[in-house]
Amino acid sequence: MNTLTANSESAGLFSTLPQTQIDLGIGGMTCASCVTRVEKALKKQAGVSDATVNLATESARVTLTTHDSVESLARIKRAVRDAGYEPRTMEAADEAAGERWLGVPRDLVPVLVGALLSAPLVLPMVGDLFGKHWMLPAWIQFLLATPVQFVLGARFYRAGWHALKAFTGNMELLVSIGTTAGWALSTWLWWRAEPGEMVHLYYEASAVVITLVLLGKWLEARAKRQTTTAIRALHALRPDRAHLLPDGVRRTEPTEVAVDELLPGDVVRVLPGERFAADGTVVQGHTQADESMLTGEAMPVPKDVGDGVTGGSLNGEGAVDVRVRAIGAQSVLSQIIGLVQDAQAGKAPVQRLVDQVAAVFVPVVLVIALATLLGWLWTGAPMEEALLHAVAVLVIACPCALGLATPTAIMAGTGVAAQHGILIKDAQALEIAHKVDTVAFDKTGTLTEGHPRLLVIEAVPGVDETAVLQVAAALQAQSAHPLARAVLEAAASRSIVVAPDAAREVQAVSGRGSQGRLKGALLALGSLRWMHELGAALGPLEERAKVLQAQGATVSVLASQTPGDAAAAATWAPLALLAFGDEPKAGAAEAIAGLRAQGMRLFMVSGDNRGAALAMAARLGLRANKDEVIAEVLPGDKAAVVRRLRAAVVGERLHTVAMVGDGVNDAPALAAADVGMAMSHSQGGSSDVAMHAAGITLMRGDPMMVAAALDISRRTVRKIRQNLFWAFAYNVAGIPLAALGFLSPVVAGAAMALSSVSVVSNALLLKRWKPPQQTRQPRAD
C-alpha cells in the first residue's frame, strides 16, 4: 500500500483549485488527544488547506494547495516529528508489525518482559489469598519495578514530554504521571524505613499498570490491523507477472513481464486459474471469471470475445488473450481501492464532538486527580492512600477509546461493504445513508435491464420496413444510447450492413433524439414530444403510438424534412414508427417490495412517456396512484426532481433522499441527492462521472444492493454510537469510582487497557455482516 500518494487528478474532480492529497503514516499516536495535536500541527503548515488524522490507521491525509509537493512533504514530516511523533510509510508500519524475534512478534516482546518482571511483584497479592506472606525484600522489588518503569515505560515519558511542550495532554502523560507517582511513593517509603522494617510498597501497582497498558496497546494494534483486511485483500488481488504476447515488431516471442510494465493496447495471455493482470477486452478464447472479490457476485461470469474483464478477477477453466484497456490508477481495482481508502481516511461528522471532548479531556482529568489527592488528604487519609487514589484516576482515564470509537467502526463497515461490492466514498455518505427515507430510481439500466429491443416497425404506406431500419441504423451508428444499440442489433439480425459514416452531420438532441443527413435528406429519429415540437403531423401513427405506449413500449418516430420554398416553410413528414421494449431486472420488484416494507418512500424517474413508465411501474410494484412514477423527465431535469423530493417536509424535518442511477446523465441528480448511488452493470460498470458524483457505488447492477447499502450504513452508524456510548460511559463511571477509592491502580490499569480493546472488538463484529437476502419469486412475464 503506497502511503505517500499524490492524488491530484481525483482532487481536481471536486475542486477548482489545484490540489494534491498526500497520505502519510504516523507512528506513536495512542489516543484522541494525539490526533488533535497532530492535526493542529499539520494545519499550521503553509500550503496545507486541510488535514485529517485517523487513529485507527495511524495515518494522516493532507490536502495541499501548492505545486511544490516535495518541499511541502518535507515540511509536513518535520511538523509531525516536532509534535513528538514518527512520520513513516505504511509499508514500514506493516513490516514492523510482521517482524519476529526468536519466533515472537517483536511488538509483543516488551509486554512479555514486563509480565516476567511484574509477576514476582504480584506474588504477595496471590499469597494473601492463601494466607501466605510472600513479600519480597524492598531492594528486589526496586530492581524488578525500575526497568519496567523507565525502560519499558520510556515511550510514555517521551510522548508525555512532547505533549507538555505543546501545552496539551495525552494518554501517555496520564500514565507517566500516575505510575511515576506510584514508583516514587514506594521508593520514598523504602528509603525512610528503619533497617529491618517491612513496609508496604506499591511497586507492583506502577509495574503492573505499565505492563497492562502495553498489553492493551498490543491487543489494540492487533485488532486495528484486522480492520484493514479489506484493503490488504484488495491489494492481494493484483498479480505480479503477466504473459505478454508478441506484437510482431519488437517482440516475436511471448514474454513474462511485471504487471507494472503493461501498456494500453498490449495483448496478454491469461491461463486457467490465474488472475487477470489488467482491465481489458477478450480478443481470443472464452472462459468464466470469478469477480466475487470485486463485485460480491458469487457466480462466475461468462467471458467471450469482445467482453470486458477486470484486473484482479480470477480466470476460470479457459485460456484467453486479453487486450489491455486500463492500467495503474485508471483500472477498476485501483479505483475501488482508492474509494475504500478515501472512506477510511475521512472523518464522520459525529467525530467533531469527539475532537472537542478530546481537546479538554486530559487537562480535566489532571484537575480531577489533583482534587482527588487534596480531597482525601482533607478527610485525614494518609498521603500514601490519597496518592494511590489520585494515581487510579490518572490511570483509568482513557482518551484512547474515544479516539478509536468512530474510525474503527468506519473502517470495518466500509471494508466489509467493499467485499460485497458496495463502495462507500466517504464517511459522510455512510452517516447520512442511515437516515434515508426516500429512494428515487432512474428507470433504464437501474430497475430495467437497460437493453431495450426493437419490437415493432410500422411504416407509412409506400415506405419499406427494411429501408426504415437501414436509415435508422445509419443515424444511430455512432450513438451509445440503449435505443440506438437496439436499432443496430435489429439491423444486424436482418443482415443489414451500414457504414459508420453513412449519415452526415449527425447531431444528438438531448432528451429528444438525433438528426442527420443521409443522401442529402435531413432525417430525425426521436420521441413523440420532439416530433410535436418539430410540427410533424403524425396522422394515424399518433393513435397507434398511444396504443403501444399503453402496453409499455417506448415509441420513437422517424421523420424526414420536406424542403420549403418561398411560399411555405420546410415541414417534417413521418416515415415510420419504432416501438422498443425493456424488461425489469431480476429481483427489481422484490427490491422495491423490501424497501417499501422498511417504510421507504419510493419513486421511479423516467424520460419515457407516461404510458410506458406506468406500464413498467406496474410490473415493478410501484403505485401510480401514489405519484410514485415521475415520467417524461429530461436528463437535465432529474436533479430538479431530486431537489423537489428533498424539499418535501415530513413532520418538522425534510426528507433524506437517495438517488440510484447508472449513467452520465444521472450524475447531476446523484450529486443533488443527499446520498447518490451509482449502479454498475454487466457492460463494464457505471459511468465514471456517475461514480464520482455518487457517495456510494454498487459494483453489481442488482437493485437488491440498494437495501444492502442502506443496511450496512445503519449497522455501521449503530456501532459508532455504541462505541461512543461505551467510551463516554466508561470514563464517566470509571473516573468517579477511582476518585472515591473503589478501584486500585492495578484494577484501573486493567480497565483502561480493556476499554480500547473492547471498542475495537465491537467494531470488528461488523466483519460478520452479509447483505440481507430476500426470497425471489419467479417473475411473471
Salt bridges, closest charged atoms under 4 A:
ASP23 OD1 - ARG61 NE 2.66
GLU39 OE2 - LYS347 NZ 2.61
GLU58 OE1 - ARG88 NH2 3.16
GLU58 OE2 - LYS224 NZ 3.33
GLU71 OE2 - ARG75 NH2 2.83
GLU86 OE1 - ARG81 NH1 3.10
GLU99 OE1 - ARG106 NE 3.31
ASP107 OD2 - ARG225 NH1 3.96
GLU220 OE1 - LYS217 NZ 3.18
GLU220 OE2 - LYS224 NZ 3.73
ASP247 OD2 - ARG250 NH2 3.28
ASP247 OD2 - ARG251 NH1 3.75
GLU256 OE2 - ARG241 NE 3.50
GLU256 OE1 - HIS243 ND1 3.98
GLU274 OE2 - HIS243 NE2 2.88
GLU291 OE2 - LYS303 NZ 3.25
GLU297 OE1 - ARG700 NE 3.58
ASP321 OD1 - ARG269 NE 2.80
ASP342 OD1 - ARG61 NH1 2.24
ASP355 OD2 - LYS347 NZ 2.83
GLU385 OE2 - HIS389 NE2 3.47
ASP437 OD2 - ARG653 NH1 3.25
ASP437 OD2 - HIS655 ND1 2.96
ASP442 OD1 - LYS638 NZ 2.82
GLU458 OE2 - ARG544 NE 2.53
GLU465 OE2 - ARG494 NH1 2.99
GLU505 OE1 - ARG517 NE 3.44
GLU533 OE1 - ARG512 NE 2.93
GLU542 OE1 - HIS532 NE2 3.15
GLU543 OE2 - LYS546 NZ 3.97
GLU583 OE1 - ARG619 NH2 2.94
ASP608 OD2 - LYS443 NZ 2.83
GLU628 OE2 - ARG596 NH1 2.84
ASP662 OD2 - HIS681 NE2 3.98
ASP666 OD1 - LYS638 NZ 2.85
ASP674 OD1 - ARG646 NH2 3.04
ASP702 OD2 - ARG776 NH2 2.73
ASP711 OD2 - ARG715 NE 2.88
ASP781 OD1 - ARG619 NH2 3.46
ASP781 OD1 - ARG779 NE 3.11
